[in-house]
Amino acid sequence: MPSWLDRISRRGVMRAALTGAAVGLTTGTAFGAAAQEKMSLQEADYQDSPKDIRMCATCTLFVPPRSCKAVEGEISPNGWCKLFALAD
């Protein structure tokens, strides 16, 4: 058995394993979030007119003046898509 192996405690091994797992999970989440892409207008079934009383201007994903957090391209405040989420 190598001499360095005698100096490693079970607690040290557990601490290193848990730290490695935490770093791996954190890094994976950050890369996953960065890799997310916006949907195209077609994928989101976007239309330039409201659906009933639902419209982009009242959606939580809408970014004034003409953008969306989930759909790429220029968005009309009066538009609508299948990702609509009513703001509180």
The first five atom37 places (N, CA, C, CB, O) and aatype in JSON, in Angstrom:
{
  "aatype": [12, 14, 15, 17, 10, 3, 1, 9, 15, 1, 1, 7, 19, 12, 1, 0, 0, 10, 16, 7, 0, 0, 19, 7, 10, 16, 16, 7, 16, 0, 13, 7, 0, 0, 0, 5, 6, 11, 12, 15, 10, 5, 6, 0, 3, 18, 5, 3, 15, 14, 11, 3, 9, 1, 12, 4, 0, 16, 4, 16, 10, 13, 19, 14, 14, 1, 15, 4, 11, 0, 19, 6, 7, 6, 9, 15, 14, 2, 7, 17, 4, 11, 10, 13, 0, 10, 0, 3],
  "atom_mask": [
    [1, 1, 1, 1, 1],
    [1, 1, 1, 1, 1],
    [1, 1, 1, 1, 1],
    [1, 1, 1, 1, 1],
    [1, 1, 1, 1, 1],
    [1, 1, 1, 1, 1],
    [1, 1, 1, 1, 1],
    [1, 1, 1, 1, 1],
    [1, 1, 1, 1, 1],
    [1, 1, 1, 1, 1],
    [1, 1, 1, 1, 1],
    [1, 1, 1, 0, 1],
    [1, 1, 1, 1, 1],
    [1, 1, 1, 1, 1],
    [1, 1, 1, 1, 1],
    [1, 1, 1, 1, 1],
    [1, 1, 1, 1, 1],
    [1, 1, 1, 1, 1],
    [1, 1, 1, 1, 1],
    [1, 1, 1, 0, 1],
    [1, 1, 1, 1, 1],
    [1, 1, 1, 1, 1],
    [1, 1, 1, 1, 1],
    [1, 1, 1, 0, 1],
    [1, 1, 1, 1, 1],
    [1, 1, 1, 1, 1],
    [1, 1, 1, 1, 1],
    [1, 1, 1, 0, 1],
    [1, 1, 1, 1, 1],
    [1, 1, 1, 1, 1],
    [1, 1, 1, 1, 1],
    [1, 1, 1, 0, 1],
    [1, 1, 1, 1, 1],
    [1, 1, 1, 1, 1],
    [1, 1, 1, 1, 1],
    [1, 1, 1, 1, 1],
    [1, 1, 1, 1, 1],
    [1, 1, 1, 1, 1],
    [1, 1, 1, 1, 1],
    [1, 1, 1, 1, 1],
    [1, 1, 1, 1, 1],
    [1, 1, 1, 1, 1],
    [1, 1, 1, 1, 1],
    [1, 1, 1, 1, 1],
    [1, 1, 1, 1, 1],
    [1, 1, 1, 1, 1],
    [1, 1, 1, 1, 1],
    [1, 1, 1, 1, 1],
    [1, 1, 1, 1, 1],
    [1, 1, 1, 1, 1],
    [1, 1, 1, 1, 1],
    [1, 1, 1, 1, 1],
    [1, 1, 1, 1, 1],
    [1, 1, 1, 1, 1],
    [1, 1, 1, 1, 1],
    [1, 1, 1, 1, 1],
    [1, 1, 1, 1, 1],
    [1, 1, 1, 1, 1],
    [1, 1, 1, 1, 1],
    [1, 1, 1, 1, 1],
    [1, 1, 1, 1, 1],
    [1, 1, 1, 1, 1],
    [1, 1, 1, 1, 1],
    [1, 1, 1, 1, 1],
    [1, 1, 1, 1, 1],
    [1, 1, 1, 1, 1],
    [1, 1, 1, 1, 1],
    [1, 1, 1, 1, 1],
    [1, 1, 1, 1, 1],
    [1, 1, 1, 1, 1],
    [1, 1, 1, 1, 1],
    [1, 1, 1, 1, 1],
    [1, 1, 1, 0, 1],
    [1, 1, 1, 1, 1],
    [1, 1, 1, 1, 1],
    [1, 1, 1, 1, 1],
    [1, 1, 1, 1, 1],
    [1, 1, 1, 1, 1],
    [1, 1, 1, 0, 1],
    [1, 1, 1, 1, 1],
    [1, 1, 1, 1, 1],
    [1, 1, 1, 1, 1],
    [1, 1, 1, 1, 1],
    [1, 1, 1, 1, 1],
    [1, 1, 1, 1, 1],
    [1, 1, 1, 1, 1],
    [1, 1, 1, 1, 1],
    [1, 1, 1, 1, 1]
  ],
  "atom_positions": [
    [[0.85, -1.18, 0.0], [0.0, 0.0, 0.0], [0.9, 1.24, 0.0], [-0.97, 0.0, 1.23], [1.86, 1.31, 0.77]],
    [[0.6, 2.24, -0.86], [1.42, 3.46, -0.91], [1.36, 4.21, 0.43], [0.94, 4.39, -2.05], [0.36, 4.14, 1.15]],
    [[2.45, 4.91, 0.76], [2.54, 5.6, 2.05], [1.54, 6.76, 2.17], [3.96, 6.12, 2.26], [1.07, 7.05, 3.26]],
    [[1.22, 7.43, 1.05], [0.28, 8.56, 1.11], [-1.12, 8.1, 1.47], [0.26, 9.31, -0.23], [-1.91, 8.88, 2.0]],
    [[-1.44, 6.84, 1.19], [-2.76, 6.31, 1.47], [-3.01, 6.18, 2.98], [-2.92, 4.95, 0.8], [-4.15, 6.26, 3.43]],
    [[-1.94, 6.0, 3.76], [-2.07, 5.9, 5.21], [-2.47, 7.23, 5.84], [-0.76, 5.41, 5.83], [-3.06, 7.24, 6.92]],
    [[-2.16, 8.34, 5.19], [-2.43, 9.66, 5.76], [-3.81, 10.2, 5.41], [-1.39, 10.64, 5.28], [-4.19, 11.26, 5.91]],
    [[-4.56, 9.52, 4.58], [-5.88, 9.99, 4.18], [-6.93, 9.43, 5.13], [-6.2, 9.59, 2.71], [-7.01, 8.22, 5.33]],
    [[-7.74, 10.31, 5.69], [-8.8, 9.88, 6.6], [-10.1, 9.65, 5.82], [-9.03, 10.92, 7.72], [-10.27, 10.17, 4.72]],
    [[-10.96, 8.88, 6.38], [-12.27, 8.66, 5.76], [-13.02, 9.98, 5.64], [-13.1, 7.63, 6.59], [-13.71, 10.23, 4.65]],
    [[-12.9, 10.82, 6.65], [-13.56, 12.13, 6.64], [-13.04, 12.99, 5.48], [-13.34, 12.86, 7.98], [-13.82, 13.68, 4.82]],
    [[-11.74, 12.95, 5.24], [-11.15, 13.71, 4.14], [-11.64, 13.24, 2.78], [0.0, 0.0, 0.0], [-11.89, 14.05, 1.88]],
    [[-11.77, 11.92, 2.63], [-12.28, 11.37, 1.38], [-13.72, 11.8, 1.16], [-12.17, 9.84, 1.38], [-14.09, 12.2, 0.05]],
    [[-14.55, 11.73, 2.2], [-15.95, 12.13, 2.09], [-16.07, 13.62, 1.76], [-16.7, 11.81, 3.4], [-16.88, 14.02, 0.92]],
    [[-15.27, 14.44, 2.43], [-15.3, 15.88, 2.18], [-14.94, 16.19, 0.72], [-14.34, 16.62, 3.14], [-15.59, 17.01, 0.08]],
    [[-13.9, 15.54, 0.21], [-13.49, 15.76, -1.18], [-14.56, 15.3, -2.16], [-12.17, 15.04, -1.46], [-14.82, 15.96, -3.17]],
    [[-15.19, 14.17, -1.86], [-16.23, 13.66, -2.75], [-17.44, 14.59, -2.77], [-16.67, 12.25, -2.31], [-17.98, 14.88, -3.84]],
    [[-17.87, 15.06, -1.61], [-19.02, 15.96, -1.55], [-18.72, 17.31, -2.2], [-19.45, 16.17, -0.1], [-19.58, 17.88, -2.87]],
    [[-17.52, 17.81, -2.0], [-17.13, 19.07, -2.64], [-17.11, 18.92, -4.15], [-15.76, 19.54, -2.13], [-17.59, 19.79, -4.87]],
    [[-16.56, 17.82, -4.62], [-16.53, 17.57, -6.06], [-17.92, 17.45, -6.65], [0.0, 0.0, 0.0], [-18.19, 17.97, -7.74]],
    [[-18.82, 16.78, -5.93], [-20.19, 16.64, -6.41], [-20.89, 18.0, -6.46], [-20.98, 15.67, -5.51], [-21.6, 18.29, -7.42]],
    [[-20.69, 18.83, -5.44], [-21.32, 20.15, -5.41], [-20.81, 21.02, -6.55], [-21.06, 20.84, -4.06], [-21.6, 21.72, -7.19]],
    [[-19.51, 20.99, -6.8], [-18.94, 21.78, -7.9], [-19.48, 21.28, -9.23], [-17.39, 21.71, -7.88], [-19.8, 22.08, -10.11]],
    [[-19.57, 19.97, -9.39], [-20.09, 19.4, -10.63], [-21.52, 19.79, -10.89], [0.0, 0.0, 0.0], [-21.88, 20.13, -12.02]],
    [[-22.35, 19.75, -9.85], [-23.75, 20.14, -10.02], [-23.9, 21.61, -10.34], [-24.54, 19.8, -8.78], [-24.71, 21.99, -11.19]],
    [[-23.14, 22.44, -9.66], [-23.21, 23.88, -9.88], [-22.74, 24.24, -11.29], [-22.38, 24.63, -8.84], [-23.39, 25.03, -11.97]],
    [[-21.64, 23.67, -11.71], [-21.11, 23.94, -13.04], [-22.05, 23.44, -14.12], [-19.73, 23.3, -13.2], [-22.27, 24.12, -15.13]],
    [[-22.61, 22.26, -13.94], [-23.55, 21.71, -14.91], [-24.78, 22.57, -15.07], [0.0, 0.0, 0.0], [-25.26, 22.76, -16.19]],
    [[-25.29, 23.1, -13.97], [-26.46, 23.97, -14.02], [-26.15, 25.27, -14.75], [-26.97, 24.27, -12.62], [-26.96, 25.75, -15.54]],
    [[-24.98, 25.83, -14.49], [-24.6, 27.09, -15.14], [-24.44, 26.89, -16.64], [-23.3, 27.64, -14.54], [-24.89, 27.72, -17.43]],
    [[-23.79, 25.8, -17.06], [-23.64, 25.55, -18.48], [-24.97, 25.24, -19.13], [-22.66, 24.4, -18.71], [-25.2, 25.64, -20.27]],
    [[-25.86, 24.54, -18.44], [-27.18, 24.23, -18.99], [-28.0, 25.47, -19.21], [0.0, 0.0, 0.0], [-28.68, 25.59, -20.23]],
    [[-27.93, 26.42, -18.28], [-28.69, 27.66, -18.42], [-28.15, 28.49, -19.58], [-28.64, 28.47, -17.12], [-28.91, 29.11, -20.32]],
    [[-26.82, 28.5, -19.73], [-26.23, 29.27, -20.82], [-26.55, 28.64, -22.18], [-24.73, 29.38, -20.62], [-26.6, 29.34, -23.19]],
    [[-26.75, 27.34, -22.19], [-26.98, 26.64, -23.46], [-28.43, 26.75, -23.93], [-26.6, 25.19, -23.32], [-28.72, 26.44, -25.09]],
    [[-29.33, 27.18, -23.06], [-30.73, 27.3, -23.47], [-30.86, 28.36, -24.56], [-31.63, 27.65, -22.27], [-30.29, 29.44, -24.46]],
    [[-31.62, 28.03, -25.57], [-31.84, 28.97, -26.65], [-33.31, 29.36, -26.69], [-31.39, 28.38, -28.0], [-34.18, 28.63, -26.22]],
    [[-33.57, 30.52, -27.27], [-34.95, 30.97, -27.43], [-35.63, 30.2, -28.55], [-35.0, 32.48, -27.71], [-34.97, 29.72, -29.47]],
    [[-36.94, 30.08, -28.45], [-37.73, 29.46, -29.52], [-37.9, 30.43, -30.67], [-39.12, 29.0, -28.99], [-37.85, 31.65, -30.48]],
    [[-38.09, 29.89, -31.83], [-38.41, 30.74, -32.98], [-39.88, 31.16, -32.87], [-38.12, 30.0, -34.34], [-40.65, 30.58, -32.1]],
    [[-40.26, 32.15, -33.65], [-41.65, 32.6, -33.67], [-42.57, 31.45, -34.08], [-41.83, 33.8, -34.63], [-43.67, 31.3, -33.53]],
    [[-42.13, 30.64, -35.02], [-42.95, 29.52, -35.5], [-43.1, 28.44, -34.42], [-42.33, 28.92, -36.76], [-44.19, 27.91, -34.23]],
    [[-42.01, 28.12, -33.73], [-42.07, 27.09, -32.68], [-43.01, 27.5, -31.55], [-40.67, 26.83, -32.12], [-43.67, 26.65, -30.95]],
    [[-43.06, 28.79, -31.26], [-43.91, 29.29, -30.18], [-45.35, 29.55, -30.64], [-43.32, 30.57, -29.61], [-46.18, 29.98, -29.84]],
    [[-45.64, 29.29, -31.9], [-46.97, 29.59, -32.46], [-47.35, 31.06, -32.24], [-48.04, 28.67, -31.84], [-48.48, 31.37, -31.88]],
    [[-46.37, 31.94, -32.45], [-46.58, 33.37, -32.22], [-47.53, 33.96, -33.25], [-45.25, 34.12, -32.26], [-47.5, 33.6, -34.43]],
    [[-48.38, 34.86, -32.79], [-49.26, 35.64, -33.68], [-49.21, 37.09, -33.24], [-50.74, 35.09, -33.64], [-49.02, 37.38, -32.06]],
    [[-49.38, 38.02, -34.18], [-49.28, 39.46, -33.9], [-50.5, 40.02, -33.18], [-49.07, 40.21, -35.17], [-50.48, 41.18, -32.76]],
    [[-51.54, 39.25, -33.04], [-52.75, 39.74, -32.39], [-52.99, 38.98, -31.09], [-53.98, 39.6, -33.34], [-52.52, 37.85, -30.95]],
    [[-53.71, 39.58, -30.14], [-53.98, 38.91, -28.87], [-54.9, 37.7, -29.03], [-54.58, 39.89, -27.88], [-55.63, 37.59, -30.03]],
    [[-54.87, 36.82, -28.06], [-55.79, 35.69, -28.03], [-56.72, 35.94, -26.85], [-55.03, 34.28, -27.9], [-56.31, 35.86, -25.69]],
    [[-57.97, 36.25, -27.16], [-58.93, 36.68, -26.13], [-58.36, 37.92, -25.46], [-59.21, 35.53, -25.06], [-58.08, 38.92, -26.13]],
    [[-58.19, 37.88, -24.14], [-57.61, 39.03, -23.44], [-56.12, 38.83, -23.16], [-58.36, 39.28, -22.12], [-55.49, 39.69, -22.54]],
    [[-55.56, 37.71, -23.62], [-54.14, 37.41, -23.37], [-53.28, 38.03, -24.45], [-53.91, 35.88, -23.32], [-53.53, 37.88, -25.65]],
    [[-52.24, 38.75, -24.0], [-51.32, 39.39, -24.94], [-49.94, 39.51, -24.3], [-51.85, 40.78, -25.38], [-49.8, 39.48, -23.08]],
    [[-48.93, 39.65, -25.13], [-47.55, 39.69, -24.67], [-47.3, 40.75, -23.59], [-46.64, 39.95, -25.83], [-46.53, 40.51, -22.66]],
    [[-47.94, 41.89, -23.71], [-47.71, 42.98, -22.75], [-48.07, 42.57, -21.32], [-48.52, 44.19, -23.15], [-47.55, 43.17, -20.37]],
    [[-48.94, 41.58, -21.15], [-49.33, 41.14, -19.8], [-48.68, 39.81, -19.41], [-50.86, 41.01, -19.7], [-49.06, 39.19, -18.42]],
    [[-47.71, 39.37, -20.19], [-47.01, 38.1, -19.95], [-45.75, 38.32, -19.12], [-46.65, 37.42, -21.3], [-45.09, 39.35, -19.25]],
    [[-45.42, 37.36, -18.27], [-44.21, 37.47, -17.44], [-42.93, 37.38, -18.25], [-44.22, 36.38, -16.38], [-41.87, 37.78, -17.78]],
    [[-43.01, 36.86, -19.46], [-41.82, 36.7, -20.31], [-41.54, 37.91, -21.2], [-41.96, 35.48, -21.16], [-40.48, 37.99, -21.82]],
    [[-42.47, 38.84, -21.27], [-42.33, 40.01, -22.14], [-41.29, 40.97, -21.58], [-43.68, 40.72, -22.3], [-41.26, 41.26, -20.38]],
    [[-40.43, 41.48, -22.48], [-39.41, 42.47, -22.12], [-39.65, 43.7, -22.98], [-37.94, 41.9, -22.33], [-39.37, 43.68, -24.17]],
    [[-40.17, 44.78, -22.38], [-40.44, 45.99, -23.16], [-39.17, 46.53, -23.81], [-41.08, 47.06, -22.27], [-38.1, 46.38, -23.23]],
    [[-39.24, 47.15, -24.96], [-40.47, 47.5, -25.65], [-40.98, 46.41, -26.59], [-40.26, 48.76, -26.41], [-42.19, 46.32, -26.79]],
    [[-40.1, 45.55, -27.17], [-40.59, 44.58, -28.17], [-39.76, 43.29, -28.15], [-40.57, 45.2, -29.58], [-39.3, 42.84, -29.2]],
    [[-39.57, 42.7, -26.96], [-38.75, 41.51, -26.86], [-39.38, 40.5, -25.9], [-37.33, 41.88, -26.39], [-40.33, 40.81, -25.18]],
    [[-38.84, 39.28, -25.9], [-39.36, 38.21, -25.06], [-38.18, 37.4, -24.51], [-40.34, 37.29, -25.85], [-37.17, 37.24, -25.19]],
    [[-38.32, 36.89, -23.3], [-37.28, 36.07, -22.7], [-37.2, 34.68, -23.32], [-37.52, 35.94, -21.2], [-36.16, 34.02, -23.23]],
    [[-38.26, 34.22, -23.95], [-38.32, 32.85, -24.46], [-38.43, 32.73, -25.97], [-39.46, 32.15, -23.83], [-38.17, 31.67, -26.53]],
    [[-38.82, 33.82, -26.64], [-39.02, 33.77, -28.09], [-38.09, 34.78, -28.75], [-40.52, 34.07, -28.47], [-38.0, 35.93, -28.32]],
    [[-37.39, 34.34, -29.79], [-36.45, 35.25, -30.45], [-37.16, 36.14, -31.46], [-35.35, 34.45, -31.15], [-38.24, 35.83, -31.95]],
    [[-36.52, 37.26, -31.75], [-37.08, 38.18, -32.73], [-37.88, 39.3, -32.08], [0.0, 0.0, 0.0], [-38.0, 39.38, -30.85]],
    [[-38.42, 40.16, -32.92], [-39.22, 41.29, -32.44], [-40.63, 40.82, -32.13], [-39.24, 42.44, -33.48], [-41.26, 40.12, -32.93]],
    [[-41.11, 41.21, -30.96], [-42.41, 40.78, -30.45], [-43.32, 42.0, -30.28], [-42.26, 40.03, -29.1], [-42.89, 43.03, -29.76]],
    [[-44.54, 41.89, -30.72], [-45.51, 42.96, -30.53], [-46.1, 42.87, -29.13], [-46.63, 42.9, -31.61], [-46.41, 41.77, -28.67]],
    [[-46.26, 43.99, -28.44], [-46.91, 43.95, -27.12], [-48.33, 43.39, -27.21], [-46.94, 45.37, -26.5], [-48.86, 42.87, -26.23]],
    [[-48.95, 43.51, -28.38], [-50.31, 42.99, -28.58], [-50.33, 41.56, -29.11], [-51.06, 43.89, -29.52], [-51.41, 41.02, -29.37]],
    [[-49.16, 40.94, -29.27], [-49.08, 39.59, -29.79], [-49.42, 38.54, -28.74], [0.0, 0.0, 0.0], [-49.78, 38.87, -27.61]],
    [[-49.31, 37.27, -29.14], [-49.58, 36.15, -28.24], [-48.84, 34.92, -28.74], [-51.11, 35.87, -28.14], [-48.63, 34.78, -29.94]],
    [[-48.43, 34.01, -27.83], [-47.87, 32.71, -28.21], [-48.25, 31.67, -27.17], [-46.32, 32.8, -28.37], [-48.81, 32.0, -26.12]],
    [[-47.94, 30.41, -27.46], [-48.34, 29.32, -26.58], [-47.58, 29.31, -25.25], [-48.15, 28.01, -27.28], [-47.93, 28.53, -24.36]],
    [[-46.57, 30.13, -25.1], [-45.79, 30.21, -23.85], [-46.35, 31.25, -22.89], [-44.33, 30.52, -24.15], [-45.77, 31.5, -21.84]],
    [[-47.46, 31.85, -23.25], [-48.05, 32.93, -22.45], [-48.19, 32.53, -20.98], [-49.42, 33.32, -23.03], [-48.72, 31.47, -20.66]],
    [[-47.71, 33.41, -20.1], [-47.86, 33.21, -18.65], [-48.3, 34.54, -18.06], [-46.51, 32.7, -17.99], [-47.53, 35.5, -18.06]],
    [[-49.5, 34.61, -17.56], [-50.06, 35.86, -17.03], [-49.26, 36.37, -15.84], [-51.51, 35.66, -16.63], [-48.98, 35.62, -14.9]],
    [[-48.88, 37.64, -15.88], [-48.17, 38.27, -14.77], [-49.12, 38.44, -13.59], [-47.57, 39.63, -15.2], [-50.32, 38.67, -13.77]],
    [[-48.58, 38.34, -12.4], [-49.4, 38.49, -11.18], [-49.82, 39.91, -10.95], [-48.65, 38.0, -9.97], [-50.51, 40.21, -9.97]]
  ]
}
